[in-house]
């Protein structure tokens, strides 16, 4: 069992996949932030419209 070859990955071999994962995670966070910003603006616009037209 100890005679089996092992994969020795060097840091430079791991850098590209790690960078890709980090980039994908950042893109997902940015999409969520953009969605939240748009939702907040929509909510603010809806609230302002209701406030300017009472009793609807």
N, C-alpha and C positions, 0 to 999 in steps of 0.2 A: 504494500500500500504506500509506503514512503518512497518507493521507487518511481511513482507516477510523476510525470512532468507537471509542473504548475505554471500557470500563466503569470508572468511577472509583468504587470503593466506599469509603465513609467508615467510619471505625472504628465508629461507632454502628450501621451496617448489618451489620457483621461480629460485633458483640457477642452478639447473640441466638443465632446458630448456634454460636458458640464456647462460649457458656454451656451450650447443650444438649449439646454433645459432652462438655464437662467434667463435667456432671451425670451423663450416661450412663456415663462412665468411672468416676466415683466410685461409682455404684450397683453396677457390675460388681465393683469392688474390695471393696466392702462385702459383696457376696454371697459372694465367694471367701473373705473373712476369716471370715464366719459359717460357711461350709462347713468350713473348716479347724478352727475352734473345736469344731464338733460332732464332726468326725472325731477330734480329739484327745481329747475327752471319751469318745467311744465306745471308743477304743483304751485309755484309762486304765481304764475300767470292765471291759473284757474282760481286761486284764492283771491287775487286782485279783481278778476272779472266778477266773482260772486260778491265781493265787497262793494263794487261800484253799482251793482244791481240788486239791492236788497229785496226781500220777499219774493224770490222766484222759486 
